[in-house]
Amino acid sequence: MLRVTYLSRESSPFTSRALLDLLEQCRRNNPRWGVTGLLLYGNGTFLQTVEGEQEAVEALLDRIARDPRHTDFRILRREEEALRRHADWSMGFERLTDERLREIPGLRNLSLREFNPEFLSGNSGVVENLLQQHRSRHWDPLIGEIDARDRLIEDLRRALGTSEQRIEMVALLIESVIESGGGKALDAAHIALCRSTLAALRAEPTAP
Ligand SMILES: Cc1cc2nc3c(=O)[nH]c(=O)nc-3n(C[C@H](O)[C@H](O)[C@H](O)COP(=O)(O)O)c2cc1C
């Protein structure tokens, strides 16, 4: 299993609609190729981890690196490991804000302005913390101490993580509807996006 983490910058500002389109692509493609991962976005910067069979990951990264929607693509690390870290998501997503960063233990002094490729590529501890934090979202360390391998707790954690993802998708969808302009009718592409988001919300969580 290969896991690759990279940084990049948006070529021009991403609207909520553009982010939703991107997530749609991830959700459509990644399960087909057995790819899972995590995508963090903020301050015009992407931090993404992609994991799966080597061939699938290399092929995907090749496409992503050539995608004109972003630039300044730089690989931070390549890791060969037996286990996935983001098995619950075809592509976990979170949009970072200053408020969100303040909630993360150890990153309270990190401002969103520092979420940029220059700073992050020289601060691997911050990157690791950000990736780890999303992985263990809502994971109470006290519960972890009792028995991290307990199946029931694992299931609960997974369910919470999945609902978090869904909330993020709905938030993006609502924002993109607002962006589309008051009073104007929604176009066909927008309605298709609403339908596919609804389908994704109703779908069963991705099997690990
Ligand atoms: C920051 C960023 C992250 C991306 N992540 C993925 C991904 O995880 N999976 C994916 O299929 N495409 C991803 N893409 C899109 C790919 O570059 C490419 O457009 C897509 O794989 C083409 O798929 P399609 O032929 O189904 O449209 C990403 C693009 C950007 C800009």
The ligand as an SDF file (V2000), in Angstrom:
LIG
                    3D

 31 33  0  0  0  0  0  0  0  0999 V2000
   -6.5380   19.4420   -5.2780 C   0  0  0  0  0  0  0  0  0  0  0  0
   -7.0960   18.3730   -6.1740 C   0  0  0  0  0  0  0  0  0  0  0  0
   -7.3420   17.1060   -5.6710 C   0  0  0  0  0  0  0  0  0  0  0  0
   -7.8750   16.0910   -6.4820 C   0  0  0  0  0  0  0  0  0  0  0  0
   -8.1150   14.8540   -5.9580 N   0  0  0  0  0  0  0  0  0  0  0  0
   -8.6780   13.8980   -6.7480 C   0  0  0  0  0  0  0  0  0  0  0  0
   -8.9690   12.5980   -6.2260 C   0  0  0  0  0  0  0  0  0  0  0  0
   -8.7250   12.2780   -5.0600 O   0  0  0  0  0  0  0  0  0  0  0  0
   -9.5670   11.7160   -7.0570 N   0  0  0  0  0  0  0  0  0  0  0  0
   -9.8800   12.0090   -8.3630 C   0  0  0  0  0  0  0  0  0  0  0  0
  -10.4090   11.1600   -9.0640 O   0  0  0  0  0  0  0  0  0  0  0  0
   -9.6000   13.2230   -8.8770 N   0  0  0  0  0  0  0  0  0  0  0  0
   -9.0180   14.1620   -8.1050 C   0  0  0  0  0  0  0  0  0  0  0  0
   -8.7560   15.3930   -8.6360 N   0  0  0  0  0  0  0  0  0  0  0  0
   -9.1570   15.6390  -10.0320 C   0  0  0  0  0  0  0  0  0  0  0  0
   -8.1530   15.0790  -11.0150 C   0  0  0  0  0  0  0  0  0  0  0  0
   -7.1270   16.0310  -11.2090 O   0  0  0  0  0  0  0  0  0  0  0  0
   -8.8210   14.8040  -12.3990 C   0  0  0  0  0  0  0  0  0  0  0  0
   -9.4830   15.9740  -12.8240 O   0  0  0  0  0  0  0  0  0  0  0  0
   -9.8520   13.6880  -12.2900 C   0  0  0  0  0  0  0  0  0  0  0  0
   -9.2960   12.5430  -11.6880 O   0  0  0  0  0  0  0  0  0  0  0  0
  -10.3730   13.3260  -13.6830 C   0  0  0  0  0  0  0  0  0  0  0  0
  -11.4380   12.4400  -13.5050 O   0  0  0  0  0  0  0  0  0  0  0  0
  -12.6500   12.3680  -14.5410 P   0  0  0  0  0  0  0  0  0  0  0  0
  -12.0200   11.9690  -15.8400 O   0  0  0  0  0  0  0  0  0  0  0  0
  -13.5660   11.3460  -13.9640 O   0  0  0  0  0  0  0  0  0  0  0  0
  -13.2850   13.7270  -14.5900 O   0  0  0  0  0  0  0  0  0  0  0  0
   -8.1850   16.3850   -7.8480 C   0  0  0  0  0  0  0  0  0  0  0  0
   -7.9180   17.6660   -8.3460 C   0  0  0  0  0  0  0  0  0  0  0  0
   -7.3980   18.6550   -7.5360 C   0  0  0  0  0  0  0  0  0  0  0  0
   -7.1580   20.0240   -8.1040 C   0  0  0  0  0  0  0  0  0  0  0  0
  1  2  1  0
  2  3  1  0
  2 30  2  0
  3  4  2  0
  4  5  1  0
  4 28  1  0
  5  6  2  0
  6  7  1  0
  6 13  1  0
  7  8  2  0
  7  9  1  0
  9 10  1  0
 10 11  2  0
 10 12  1  0
 12 13  2  0
 13 14  1  0
 14 15  1  0
 14 28  1  0
 15 16  1  0
 16 17  1  0
 16 18  1  0
 18 19  1  0
 18 20  1  0
 20 21  1  0
 20 22  1  0
 22 23  1  0
 23 24  1  0
 24 25  2  0
 24 26  1  0
 24 27  1  0
 28 29  2  0
 29 30  1  0
 30 31  1  0
M  END
$$$$
